[in-house]
Amino acid sequence: MNDLNYAPVCGLYCGACELLSMKCRGCGYEQGKPFWTDMLPTKICPLYECCQNQKGWEHCGQCDDFPCKTFLELRDPSLTEEEFKESLEMRKKELKRRVEIGTDNWLKEKSVG
């Protein structure tokens, strides 16, 4: 069975994260509060707060405002500008794919890839 907690709102796949088990259990398990949110004033991922807590969506790709300013501006500070742009494009593509085939099928694709 696919673990929906590994399918965060942002389009990443937690199952491929090098920090899984070391610093994080997966975004769904952390309920929008993975380790890096300690550095934010709100202590919660802004995408999770907007998407799940405020709008009740499963992921950002379901929102009429996608990709919004928050999605486009939230970045990992360790990424170069080029890496950040690549990450944005990849996450947009992944979220569009989730809309097309559903998260369960998307997770199946990710777990075999």
C-alpha angles and dihedrals in degrees: 000000000000118000109231089196087073091060105077125189093254100065100254122124111232092200089071096048117117090213095056109123092006101067104353140034094206129292096267092053090049091050094223095317108099118163095273094061088075084080093057125085091230095046090220133087107264091219093052092046092052100037104039107018100038105026102024095228124147091225142355093258090072093060122100088222094057120165093030130176092265092053092046095047104040106099143167104246091215091067123092117233090260093049090048092053090048090049092051093051092047092049092048089050092048093049092049088051091051089053090051100047105015129251096273092057090042090055090050089054092048095048093055095039 
